[in-house]
Amino acid sequence: MGRIGAAHGIKGEVRIQSFTEDPLALADYGPLATNRPGLTLTILSARTNTNVLVARLEGVNDRSSAEKLNGVELYVDRALLPATEDENHFYHADLIGLAARLPDGAVLGEVIAVPNFGAGDLIEIRDPRTGDTYLYPFTRKVVPEIHLKAGYLVIEVPIEAEPGDEEPD
């Protein structure tokens, strides 16, 4: 749902990159799980500032404490998220585990992640035969069809990125 960045000021506020449609909605989910075992965080107050949220977290009262949270990822239980309207609206988490098929129906692999390293969403597919993983741009051109109820999506593999292609020696 978000990732904590740098400390903001000297009173313990942090900057948060929110992945919610409305960045301030992150504060409405109550206690947030994190990628640090045993650490749960609650947003006491938040405001938007340019392209990030500036938040005060329960129990974080100084810059030193805030700095220790840099890089912490924030999660919420899937059951707490609002239902999607139809099959054309989904959460990235809904894609994990779907079969990835080529347009002819051949199985390419399984969706294992939908990362974003800053240049846009990617979709990561694991080949079940080799265990190799492949990253593709998560665009309508590359992923033209998503069938959540049927348990698969279609990948139009870009010619320059076909699985099994190796870089020249």
Secondary structure as GFF3:
##gff-version 3
##sequence-region A 1 169
A	DSSP	beta_strand	2	8	.	.	.	ID=ss1
A	DSSP	beta_strand	13	18	.	.	.	ID=ss2
A	DSSP	three_ten_helix	23	29	.	.	.	ID=ss3
A	DSSP	beta_strand	32	34	.	.	.	ID=ss4
A	DSSP	beta_strand	40	41	.	.	.	ID=ss5
A	DSSP	beta_strand	43	49	.	.	.	ID=ss6
A	DSSP	beta_strand	52	57	.	.	.	ID=ss7
A	DSSP	alpha_helix	63	67	.	.	.	ID=ss8
A	DSSP	beta_strand	73	75	.	.	.	ID=ss9
A	DSSP	three_ten_helix	78	80	.	.	.	ID=ss10
A	DSSP	alpha_helix	92	95	.	.	.	ID=ss11
A	DSSP	beta_strand	99	101	.	.	.	ID=ss12
A	DSSP	beta_strand	107	113	.	.	.	ID=ss13
A	DSSP	beta_strand	122	126	.	.	.	ID=ss14
A	DSSP	beta_strand	133	137	.	.	.	ID=ss15
A	DSSP	beta_strand	145	147	.	.	.	ID=ss16
A	DSSP	beta_strand	152	154	.	.	.	ID=ss17
A	DSSP	three_ten_helix	159	161	.	.	.	ID=ss18
###
